[in-house]
Amino acid sequence: MKLLMLSDGSSIHTKKWVLSLLKEGVTIHLFSLKDFDRREYEVHGDKFSCTVIDTASRKGYLFGLSKISYLKVLPELKKVITSFKPDILHAHFASSYGLLGALTGFHPYIVSVWGYDVFDFPEKSFLHKMVVKHNLKKADKILSTSNVMAKKTSSYTDKDITVTPFGIDVDIFGKVKGSRNELTPFNDEDIVIGTVKLLEVKYGMEYMIEAFAGLTKKHPLKPLKLLIVGGGSNEHNLKKLCRDLGVEEKTHFAGMVPHSDVPKYHSIIDIYCALSIYDSESFGVAIIEAGACGKPVIVSDAGGLPEVVKDGETGFVVPRKNSEAAFHAMDKLVSDSGLRKKMGLAGRKRVESIYNWKDNVFQMIEIYKSILDYWSEK
């Protein structure tokens, strides 16, 4: 099977799909509008090839590639189609790469929506909305990683949308262990509440910090610690908030860490917290990672986050922008080690049954096979 994938080669999500499909014998040509490190992809030799149109460095192209500039890229994409002769064209992102794919006129054509492309992009103007509708109309198959995103996408098309969860490798998360002494200033007796996320305003980390501060006041003798893994534009404000609330010494900002180290950090967290305020939060991969590591989770009711948590069984879902509700959820878990263990085990089982990456890859391959069968009969 020969797959032409239109997607950002620098995205960890793209890399995950490409490498997994290559392992299953799919031959892939990746067409990316952003440069990326090809070394990890090319270990698969003649099974992988790519075309990179680094639009940010091209004279005459706007940074990020304005939509009208896609017309300039289209001839190069058509050349790839002619030379590579794909069986399937699959665009990841309904607006940018989706537009390119739609303009080629190639079939069978699949579009995977990612979040911003259906939640935010169409709201910019009537024209933006029409672009998304056009791209989805041209698609033979539309895929979404979550039900909430599929529901949003259905407002721009009357076609059926298939949910394809973006799971995790359960042989890594839950099996790879980290050392608190090596990764943090914490020790094994500490009760660590933590998160692994970009430090941006939309992810509502101030509510987690406020809830944690309240928790330390209620339980002054408990060895409570807060671990924040990630970097971003809101880091300075979050550190200041920790100082202002008197929890600076109990909080460790680990900064950006290599993706390969993420399982280690999840393993040293006792309670995972994700209190996004972002309506367009499409899918909680980090929450699934925490669940696979046997950790109870506390999430906000933003976007698709409640979809990956069974409220009261694998964790708690609390209203967004509500540090008091988050505090009460933290308090229940901090006060009851048995509950933490019970929810963590339930979370692991849920991830294994729904979000096992091997199963997700198999589902995608079956989708490819079914659409090829359909087109071979037309």
Secondary structure, DSSP 8 states (H G I E B T S, - for coil): -EEEEES-TT-HHHHHHHHHHHHTT-EEEEEESS----TTGGGGGGGEEEEE--GGGSTT--TT--GGGHHHHHHHHHHHHHHH--SEEEEESTTHHHHHHHHHT-SSEEEEE-SHHHHTGGGS-HHHHHHHHHHHHH-SEEEESSHHHHHHHTTS--S-EEE----B-TTTTTTS---HHHHSS--TTSEEEEEES---GGG-HHHHHHHHHHHHHH-TTS-EEEEEEB--TTHHHHHHHHHHTT-GGGEEEEE---GGGHHHHHHT-SEEEE----TT----HHHHHHHHTT--EEEESSTTGGGGS-BTTTEEEE-TT-HHHHHHHHHHHHH-HHHHHHHHHHHHHHHHHH-BHHHHHHHHHHHHHHHHHHHHH-
